[in-house]
Amino acid sequence: MFPLAFTFQSPGPVIFEIGPVTVRWYGLLIASAVVIGVFLSEYLAKKREVKPYIISDLAVWLVIGAIPCARLYYVIFEWQQYADRPQDIFAIWQGGIAIHGAIIGGTVAALIFAKLNKVSFWQLADLVAPSLILGQAIGRWGNFFNSEAFGGPTDLPWKLYIPQIDQYVHPTFLYESIWNVMVFALLMFLFFWGLNNKDRLKTGTIVFAYAIAYSCGRIWIEGLRTDSLYLGPLRVAQAVSLIEIAIGIIGLIWLYKLNKPLPDVVSTTKKKLSEN
């Protein structure tokens, strides 16, 4: 018997129903990821002597920016399935959001928030990145309950059974969830190492490490999936991941090879983040 032999099968997307109220795993997991992420980022903010209310205020902006953009991103690349059923565009509980869309929307929201509040975007990004990757690890289990985002057929000892197609497939949701937990551990290590090495860990390092580490895993895992978003012959997630890796590498070169701080880190110090 192979020591890692196990088979997954979703019990279904619904937790319970009471009259017209339906509580779904997908929504519960997303909500849980947001709440846990806010508490974690507030904790990390305190460690860096940043007022936690800034994270609470930012969280509202991130949710408003990230979730609609995550859905819009998915709908744009899957427009054929929504063209005749536009009412389904808003049925987010059925699944169909893209993390890269959430990152784009969240980044825009954070940039606006930082500008309005005269704080450093990069300092905020370093505080949010660990929460983001942990939220992604949690959120991937929503794909499991919805029986989506799975890979091609497999006869490996570990597999996911999809009754709708009567096949055993790669549990890519699990692969990515595990990968994300490992990236989370890396970012937390960098964060706490940086507390004792403030002159060596430069602002922006954590978010650039996130971009590189997460994207490396996503490129591999995306290649196993059967429901990728495409732009012509290209898997969109792989193309975007390559761009993120390039941005992360360029950012680290800028910080450590050229020994230059990121733009708003020069004009906006941590003292401003700590102001009442």
C-alpha positions, 0 to 999 in steps of 0.5 A: 500500500502506497503510504500517501494513498487517498481519494477526495470527493466533494460532499457538495457546495452547500453547508445547509439551507434554511428556507430561502437562506443557503450557506455555501462552503465557497462563501464561508471560506472566502469570508474566513480568509478575509477575517483571518487575513485582517487579524494576521496583518494587524498582528504583523503591523503591531510587530513593526510598530504600525497602528493596526487601524490602518490595516482595518481601514485598508481591508475595506478597500481591498475587499471592494477592489479585489472581489469584484475585479476577481469576478470581472477578470474571470467573466471577461475570459469566459464570456462565452458562457455568460453571453446568453446568461448575463444574470449569472455574472453576479452569481459569485457563490457558484465559483468563478473568480480569479486570484490574478484579478483580485491581485490587480483590483487589490493593488489598485485599491491599495495604491489609492488608499496609500496615496490618500492616507500618505503612507507607503504602498510598499510597506503596506504590501509587505504587511498584507502579502502573508495574509494574501497567500494564506487566504489563497491557501484557504480559498482553494478548498472552495474549489474542492467543494464546488468540484472545480479547478481540477486537473486531468485524469490520473492514476496516482495514489492520491486523486480527486473523484469527480462524479459529473465526469466519472473520473479520477483527476489531479487534485490541483486545488490541494497542490496549490493549497499546499504550495501556498502554505509553504510560501506563507511559511517562507514569508513569515520567516522573512518577516520575523527574520527582518525584525532582527535584521532591519537594515538587511531586509528592505521594504518590498522584499516580502511582496517581491518574494511572494510574487516569485514564489507563488507564481513559480508554483502556479505555472506548474500547477496551472499546466495540470488544470483542465479549466484554465482561462485562455487568451488564444493559445496561452494559458492566462494564469501562466502568462501573468505568473511569468510577468509577476516573476519578472517584476519580483526579480527586477524588484529584488535587483533594484533593492539589493543589487542596485541598493536603491529603495522603492520610490514611496519608501523614500518620501513616506517613512514608517513614522507616518504609518505609526501616526495617530 
